[in-house]
Amino acid sequence: MKRILVTGAAGQIGSELTMALREKYGHSNVVAGINRTQPNPELKESGPLEVVNCVDPKAVAAVVAKYKIDSIVHLAAILSAVAEAKPALAWEVNINALYNVLEVARESKCVVFTPSSIGAFGPGTPLDNTPQDTIQRPSTMYGVTKVAGELLCDYYYKRFGVDTRGVRYPGIISNVTLPGGGTTDYAVEIYYEAIKNKKYTCYIAKGTYLDMMYMPDAIKACIDLMEASPSRLKHRNAFNVTAMSFDPEIIAAEIRKHIPGFAMEYKVDPVRQAIAESWPNKMDDTCAREEWGWKPSFDLRTMTNDMIEVLTQKLRK
Ligand SMILES: NC(=O)c1ccc[n+]([C@@H]2O[C@H](COP(=O)([O-])OP(=O)(O)OC[C@H]3O[C@@H](n4cnc5c(N)ncnc54)[C@H](O)[C@@H]3O)[C@@H](O)[C@H]2O)c1
């Protein structure tokens, strides 16, 4: 990767991944592609920034040509809870925009990283130690688009030789940009509310286990996979990657070690609860470990230490 376009750069993952890519590959070599979400000042001032609505193929092609882009990190997407409320928009962004990106990559000989999700699984999938290759019959629009996206990326590699790579991210926990309307957002909100109000009302029921990952590991997964030798990759797109699995009670107990009076209540949202129940409790990420050396750095304890420290300072300001 030498000259990189990040789409969806102002989002939860993009706002931090773009900065990490700028540090590693040079600030002027990483273009932040934004749409409606406004970028934070650091992102705006640290390198090139362009408005790129990925639903418009000409807009993607123009920015790739302008900056002689050789790598596209495609993060523009509609997340699970929003996709259930706006399925047509989810199809347009998660499928049509991805198609546009792959077409531009084919014509301009770019490599492409685009994340899939634990949302690509669904009823019928084994929920414990979910294998890399297994039944994928998701029951949400988000899941439908993510499975189709995985297949489309595989197709562009096999049919046209486009170097497509990707991971199935679990819920991503971070402290720079708030999440964009996913099912696992509770695991971010809980830290903000614990520090601000010492209480949180959780929309996911106790006992619901989901895979999660701290942002530094999500960034590492992207860079390590893109840097991996292609000769090692048996799978290309949609590697299972996980760092931890917990339910709301377990994360609350970890937070209580720092904030003893922290109180948790439940008001379960049936839409997001149904989505969460159809997703894995814990994925098996052996293929990622074997094919490109995936190894997360943070577990629940070390992530919580860092989240509490960083957010306490941030919220004090
Ligand atoms: N955050 C998570 O927990 C998580 C988990 C699994 C997978 N993922 C995947 O990672 C990727 C990034 O997710 P995120 O959490 O940063 O999402 P986000 O919602 O925070 O950000 C997505 C960005 O895409 C932009 N966007 C929407 N429509 C667009 C369009 N037509 N053109 C250009 N940009 C557009 C939005 O403005 C937003 O800034 C997505 O593919 C998502 O499915 C995220």
Ligand as a Chemical Component Dictionary entry (heavy atoms), coordinates in Angstrom:
data_LIG
# 
_chem_comp.id                   LIG 
_chem_comp.type                 NON-POLYMER 
_chem_comp.pdbx_formal_charge   0 
_chem_comp.three_letter_code    LIG 
# 
loop_
_chem_comp_atom.comp_id 
_chem_comp_atom.atom_id 
_chem_comp_atom.alt_atom_id 
_chem_comp_atom.type_symbol 
_chem_comp_atom.charge 
_chem_comp_atom.model_Cartn_x 
_chem_comp_atom.model_Cartn_y 
_chem_comp_atom.model_Cartn_z 
_chem_comp_atom.pdbx_ordinal 
LIG N1  N1  N 0  -17.941 -0.741 14.312 1  
LIG C1  C1  C 0  -18.155 -2.025 14.458 2  
LIG O1  O1  O 0  -18.378 -2.511 15.566 3  
LIG C2  C2  C 0  -18.097 -2.928 13.245 4  
LIG C3  C3  C 0  -18.214 -4.310 13.441 5  
LIG C4  C4  C 0  -18.185 -5.158 12.340 6  
LIG C5  C5  C 0  -17.987 -4.640 11.074 7  
LIG N2  N2  N 1  -17.868 -3.292 10.907 8  
LIG C6  C6  C 0  -17.703 -2.793 9.539  9  
LIG O2  O2  O 0  -16.614 -1.885 9.479  10 
LIG C7  C7  C 0  -16.883 -0.875 8.506  11 
LIG C8  C8  C 0  -16.771 0.500  9.146  12 
LIG O3  O3  O 0  -17.696 0.575  10.205 13 
LIG P1  P1  P 0  -17.814 1.818  11.220 14 
LIG O4  O4  O 0  -18.166 1.247  12.522 15 
LIG O5  O5  O -1 -16.644 2.700  11.115 16 
LIG O6  O6  O 0  -19.122 2.501  10.626 17 
LIG P2  P2  P 0  -19.653 4.016  10.863 18 
LIG O7  O7  O 0  -21.127 3.978  10.679 19 
LIG O8  O8  O 0  -19.106 4.588  12.111 20 
LIG O9  O9  O 0  -18.980 4.772  9.646  21 
LIG C9  C9  C 0  -19.360 4.525  8.310  22 
LIG C10 C10 C 0  -19.140 5.787  7.530  23 
LIG O10 O10 O 0  -19.604 5.566  6.188  24 
LIG C11 C11 C 0  -20.104 6.800  5.725  25 
LIG N3  N3  N 0  -20.999 6.585  4.587  26 
LIG C12 C12 C 0  -22.293 6.198  4.594  27 
LIG N4  N4  N 0  -22.782 6.193  3.338  28 
LIG C13 C13 C 0  -21.766 6.573  2.526  29 
LIG C14 C14 C 0  -21.642 6.755  1.121  30 
LIG N5  N5  N 0  -22.674 6.557  0.293  31 
LIG N6  N6  N 0  -20.449 7.156  0.638  32 
LIG C15 C15 C 0  -19.404 7.363  1.452  33 
LIG N7  N7  N 0  -19.463 7.227  2.786  34 
LIG C16 C16 C 0  -20.627 6.825  3.313  35 
LIG C17 C17 C 0  -20.808 7.410  6.911  36 
LIG O11 O11 O 0  -20.889 8.821  6.753  37 
LIG C18 C18 C 0  -19.895 7.004  8.065  38 
LIG O12 O12 O 0  -18.980 8.022  8.368  39 
LIG C19 C19 C 0  -18.279 -1.202 7.945  40 
LIG O13 O13 O 0  -18.149 -1.980 6.787  41 
LIG C20 C20 C 0  -18.901 -2.028 9.041  42 
LIG O14 O14 O 0  -19.902 -2.887 8.545  43 
LIG C21 C21 C 0  -17.929 -2.430 11.960 44 
# 
loop_
_chem_comp_bond.comp_id 
_chem_comp_bond.atom_id_1 
_chem_comp_bond.atom_id_2 
_chem_comp_bond.value_order 
_chem_comp_bond.pdbx_ordinal 
LIG N1  C1  SING 1  
LIG C1  O1  DOUB 2  
LIG C1  C2  SING 3  
LIG C2  C3  SING 4  
LIG C2  C21 DOUB 5  
LIG C3  C4  DOUB 6  
LIG C4  C5  SING 7  
LIG C5  N2  DOUB 8  
LIG N2  C6  SING 9  
LIG N2  C21 SING 10 
LIG C6  O2  SING 11 
LIG C6  C20 SING 12 
LIG O2  C7  SING 13 
LIG C7  C8  SING 14 
LIG C7  C19 SING 15 
LIG C8  O3  SING 16 
LIG O3  P1  SING 17 
LIG P1  O4  DOUB 18 
LIG P1  O5  SING 19 
LIG P1  O6  SING 20 
LIG O6  P2  SING 21 
LIG P2  O7  DOUB 22 
LIG P2  O8  SING 23 
LIG P2  O9  SING 24 
LIG O9  C9  SING 25 
LIG C9  C10 SING 26 
LIG C10 O10 SING 27 
LIG C10 C18 SING 28 
LIG O10 C11 SING 29 
LIG C11 N3  SING 30 
LIG C11 C17 SING 31 
LIG N3  C12 SING 32 
LIG N3  C16 SING 33 
LIG C12 N4  DOUB 34 
LIG N4  C13 SING 35 
LIG C13 C14 SING 36 
LIG C13 C16 DOUB 37 
LIG C14 N5  SING 38 
LIG C14 N6  DOUB 39 
LIG N6  C15 SING 40 
LIG C15 N7  DOUB 41 
LIG N7  C16 SING 42 
LIG C17 O11 SING 43 
LIG C17 C18 SING 44 
LIG C18 O12 SING 45 
LIG C19 O13 SING 46 
LIG C19 C20 SING 47 
LIG C20 O14 SING 48 
# 
